[in-house]
């Protein structure tokens, strides 16, 4: 599948040579952390399961490209700098929120859309104040601290915001209501008509991973459908930004099963957008602000063994995230109980069966990494989680290159009126400029 995509990419005409009709609305998916390796691995697993990918319509019927991200001050992008380039079409440094090193504030996509009379919205599975949503909503020299970002977002260009991070907004909600915001905190609120401006804060912090989530927490697809229902009532159209945040987070953790389930969630949300896009005369664009982790399906050597597709089924046997296991180990530690191979095996048995089946020596490596603590290794946010990913390679046939970001180019897809502006080899600044130009902004 990926080879076919690359062949199409190589043959694609440049965006400048393609006709570019103008859409009325725009739905922009920001698949945080997504790279070609994530997509290739996910497509193999879905093929094994006989589950077609809804997002395949983006490259089968639309335009396929690849995008590079090069911040002003580094080789490898991070979330704020990468998202800011997409939000403004201007070069940016890492950690900046839509502000240049000289203090200039290039107009945001949502600011331009709002000025043109279009409805504006943003959805994220992270905190609303995390770097990616903030880069589409705020101008600031740095993504930290987050409380000033929260204040600025309430005065920003989005009329609809669905997100996590409710705890950070606790002291701001009364003022938000007084200034006209309708505030909702439960998923069932999405079942009734909503009026703009509306702020939905559905979780205290990040959303839980899909593997750990209860039915009370709204899915990305459900929030997408509710947002489209609300924004589409604006006769001049709308711009909606959708941040699939947890692909990145699970990739930092080298948690292949969680990453694949977050890809499933993204696919469902793309499906919800596809179901409405034609009726709304909407252009759909999907890309990522950076690649995380560098995952790949790997063959075995000495002796050489190519991976049978059926072997990939083991990763779907995982019933909870690495974070869920880590929380159990933290509970043990707080209770004064030892953290050893037996403890890991016992706590993992019902959520990560493949881990529980490993040897004591393999689990001892996990225990050692766990005791090192967070951010004590150069290329892993959590050594314990990174070690979990490593010891499960033999079970899942999926290897991670790192627990951090890379400078790998990322996928770029577009479908709908104006899709001809996208494709081939583009920079993040190119994509940001074309997102605005497609709407005549």
CORRA-V239216 format. One record per pair of residues at least 24 apart in sequence whose C-alpha atoms are under 8 Angstrom apart, sorted by the first residue. I is the first residue (numbers start at 1). J is the second residue. Records with the same first field share a line. If there is no record, write none. Layout:
# CORRA-V239216
I->J / J
This chain:
# CORRA-V239216
1->40 / 43
2->40
5->59 / 64
8->64
9->64 / 65 / 66 / 423 / 424
10->424
12->64 / 65 / 423 / 424
13->423 / 424
14->422 / 423 / 424
15->420 / 421 / 422 / 423 / 424
16->420 / 421
18->420 / 421
19->418 / 420 / 421
20->417 / 418 / 419 / 420 / 421 / 438
21->417 / 418 / 438
22->417 / 418 / 438 / 439 / 440
23->281 / 282 / 283 / 416 / 417 / 418 / 438 / 439
24->236 / 237 / 238 / 280 / 281 / 282 / 283 / 439
25->237 / 238 / 239 / 280 / 281 / 282 / 283 / 439
26->238 / 239 / 240 / 282 / 283 / 284 / 285 / 439
27->239 / 240 / 241 / 242 / 273 / 282 / 283 / 284 / 285
28->239 / 240 / 241 / 242 / 284 / 285 / 286
29->241 / 242 / 243 / 244 / 284 / 285 / 286 / 287
30->241 / 242 / 243 / 244 / 286 / 287 / 288 / 289
31->243 / 244 / 245 / 247 / 266 / 286 / 287 / 288 / 289
32->79 / 243 / 244 / 245 / 246 / 247 / 248 / 288 / 289 / 290 / 291
33->245 / 247 / 248 / 249 / 251 / 288 / 289 / 290 / 291 / 292 / 293 / 405
34->247 / 248 / 287 / 288 / 290 / 291 / 292 / 410 / 411
35->288 / 290 / 291 / 292 / 294 / 408 / 409 / 410 / 411
36->409 / 410 / 411
37->294 / 295 / 296
38->260 / 294 / 295 / 296
40->296
41->295 / 296 / 297
42->260 / 263
44->309
45->309 / 312 / 313
48->309 / 310 / 312 / 313
53->267
54->267 / 268 / 270 / 271
55->267 / 270 / 271
57->415
58->413 / 414 / 415
59->413 / 414 / 415
61->415
62->413 / 414 / 415 / 416 / 419
63->413 / 414 / 415 / 419 / 420 / 422 / 423
64->411 / 412 / 413 / 414 / 422 / 423 / 424
65->411 / 412 / 413 / 422 / 423 / 424 / 425 / 426
66->409 / 410 / 411 / 412 / 423 / 424 / 425 / 426
67->287 / 409 / 410 / 411 / 412 / 425 / 426 / 427 / 428
68->407 / 408 / 409 / 410 / 425 / 426 / 427 / 428
69->289 / 290 / 407 / 409 / 427 / 428
70->407 / 427 / 428
75->407
76->405 / 406 / 407
77->289 / 290 / 405 / 406 / 407
78->289 / 290 / 405
79->131 / 132 / 289 / 290
80->131 / 132 / 134 / 135 / 143
82->289 / 290 / 428
83->131 / 132 / 135 / 136 / 289
84->132 / 135 / 136
85->428 / 429 / 432
86->289 / 428 / 429 / 431 / 432 / 433
87->135 / 136 / 432
88->429 / 432 / 433
89->428 / 429 / 430 / 431 / 432 / 433 / 434
90->429 / 432 / 433
91->429
95->131 / 141 / 142 / 143
96->135 / 140 / 141 / 142 / 143
97->131 / 134 / 135 / 138 / 139 / 140 / 141 / 142 / 143
98->135 / 136 / 138 / 139 / 140 / 141
99->139 / 140 / 141
100->141
101->141
103->141
105->139
108->136 / 137
109->136 / 432 / 435 / 436
110->136 / 137 / 157 / 158 / 239
111->157
112->436 / 441
113->238 / 239 / 441
114->157 / 158
116->441
117->236
118->234 / 235 / 236 / 237 / 238 / 239
119->158 / 159 / 231 / 232 / 234 / 236 / 237 / 238 / 239
120->157 / 158 / 159 / 160 / 231 / 238 / 239 / 240
121->158 / 159 / 160 / 161 / 227 / 231 / 238 / 239 / 240 / 241
122->158 / 160 / 161 / 162 / 240 / 241 / 242 / 243
123->161 / 162 / 163 / 223 / 224 / 240 / 241 / 242 / 243
124->162 / 163 / 164 / 242 / 243 / 244 / 245
125->163 / 164 / 206 / 207 / 220 / 243 / 244 / 245 / 246
126->163 / 164 / 165 / 205 / 206 / 207 / 245 / 246
127->163 / 164 / 165 / 166 / 205 / 206 / 207
128->161 / 162 / 163 / 164 / 165
129->153 / 165
132->243
133->243
159->196 / 197 / 198
160->196 / 197 / 198 / 199 / 200 / 227
161->198 / 199 / 200
162->199 / 200 / 201 / 202 / 223
163->200 / 201 / 202 / 203
164->201 / 202 / 203 / 204 / 205 / 206 / 207
165->201 / 202 / 203 / 204 / 205 / 206
166->201 / 202 / 203 / 204 / 205
167->204 / 205
168->204
186->216 / 217
187->216 / 217 / 218
188->216
190->222 / 223 / 226
191->226
193->229 / 230
194->230
195->230
196->230
209->246 / 258 / 262 / 321
210->258 / 261 / 262 / 265
211->258 / 261 / 319 / 320 / 321
212->319 / 320 / 321 / 324
219->265
220->244 / 265 / 266 / 268 / 269
221->265 / 266 / 268 / 269 / 270 / 271 / 272
222->269
224->269 / 272 / 273
225->272 / 273
228->273 / 276
232->280
237->280
248->291 / 292
251->292 / 293 / 403
252->292 / 293 / 380 / 381 / 402 / 403 / 404 / 405
253->322 / 380 / 381 / 382 / 385 / 386 / 389 / 403
254->293 / 385 / 386 / 388 / 389 / 400 / 402 / 403
255->321 / 322 / 385 / 388 / 389
256->315 / 389 / 398
257->315 / 316 / 318 / 321
258->320 / 321 / 322
277->416
278->416
281->416 / 417
282->416 / 417
283->414 / 415 / 416 / 417 / 418 / 419
284->414 / 415 / 416
285->412 / 413 / 414 / 415
286->411 / 412 / 413 / 414
287->410 / 411 / 412 / 413
288->410 / 411 / 412
289->428
290->405 / 406 / 407 / 408 / 409 / 410
291->405 / 406 / 407 / 408 / 409 / 410
292->402 / 403 / 404 / 405 / 406
293->400 / 401 / 402 / 403 / 404 / 405 / 406
294->400 / 401 / 402 / 406
295->398 / 399 / 400 / 401
296->398 / 399 / 400
297->397 / 398 / 399
298->397 / 398 / 399
299->397
307->397
311->395 / 396 / 397
312->396 / 397
313->396
314->354 / 395 / 396
315->395 / 396
317->352 / 353 / 354
318->351 / 352 / 353 / 354
319->350 / 351 / 352
320->351 / 352
321->351
322->385 / 388
323->385
325->351
326->385
339->367
340->364 / 367
341->367
354->392 / 395
355->391 / 392
362->391
363->391
366->391
379->403 / 404
380->404
